[in-house]
Amino acid sequence: MEPKSESKAREKKLIFSGIAPSGTPALGNYIGALRNWAALQDEYDCIYCVVDMHAITLRRDPAELRKKSRDMLTLCIALGIDPERSLLFYQSHVSGHAELAWILNCFTYMGELGRMTQFKDKSSKHEDNINAGLFTYPVLMAADILLYNVDLVPIGDDQRQHMEICRDIAIRFNNIYGDVFTVPEAYYGKVGARIMSLQEPDRKMDKSETANPNNTIFLLDDADTVISKFKRALTDSGSEVRFAEDKPGVSNLMTIYSALTGRTMPEIEAEFDGAGYGKFKLAVGEAVVETLRPIWKRFGELTADKAYVDGVIRASAEKASAMAEITLNKVKDKVGFPA
Ligand code: TYM
């Protein structure tokens, strides 16, 4: 992928998205975002990033963070991100993200950051470490996106508010300095933008889950673990497989099944008519295992091929840095930094 310059128009539209290495990616990440990352490569030029700088807003063990970042990046290749076509790198390898974030901090208001539900949620869970990075997290995310002048950002529903603030910052900056940033659109998949916890279907499935691992399917769980987590998944009263507001557990499982098999809700209701929850939950578990099996195999191969993955990381970061520099130079010039 070549850096976009003023003189050379890009043929395909551009995408950026990121994932934080705050755990092993979960089925929610896969359905809500990662499988769209892979699918969108046919139509778009894509830039994907393991956002390790976002991950240190909570305290992490350094060796563990390094391993989680590596596993996450490797998993991205295993599930279909093609390094021949797309860029895939660590955020901390491209210093432009932090540089632009500082500048954008000066164009973002305390009031708008204070309204972010994710900030409120995380600061209530980590009262002993409400750091400034946690507060300005959405500004770094805006920098990630605006640095590459992308058209589209594939995300799950929980990132909606962060996307809105990113657009607001871009528009504010453009209003002052002229057309500097492309104002990006969010892209949500047709099904599964919000996959819920298996045991507590009123909250989202989270890769950072530690309290009860049965809440989350981690993409590196083995087949037996996946099946057993689905067998234990909380269902609702009654025994009917029906997509309805008063059936949050069953509806969540139906969403997972629909996302992986392409079947519609009425088709799923017909398929499991009279079957009972046990049979249905097993079928969902099996569909997940079938989806993950080739990913596990490829992950194993890639983990053994250290040189290949290292090469991808290095080459992608180099290309991304060149692209980032074009925007950054323009921004620095606009705000009045000396050449
Ligand atoms: P993160 O790492 O929490 O999640 C990565 C992606 O997975 C989606 N997702 C879900 N989708 C459906 N159901 C769920 N239960 C679920 N949980 C997570 C998220 O919406 C996300 O798309 N701040 C971001 C990372 C980020 C980023 C960016 C994303 C940093 N810079 C720039 C896009 C563009 C985050 O923490 O996602």
Boltz pocket constraint, residues with backbone or C-beta under 6 A from the ligand:
constraints:
  - pocket:
      binder: B
      contacts: [[A, 16], [A, 17], [A, 18], [A, 19], [A, 20], [A, 21], [A, 28], [A, 29], [A, 30], [A, 31], [A, 32], [A, 33], [A, 34], [A, 51], [A, 54], [A, 140], [A, 141], [A, 144], [A, 145], [A, 153], [A, 154], [A, 155], [A, 156], [A, 157], [A, 158], [A, 159], [A, 162], [A, 192], [A, 193], [A, 194], [A, 195], [A, 196], [A, 204], [A, 205], [A, 206]]
      max_distance: 6.0
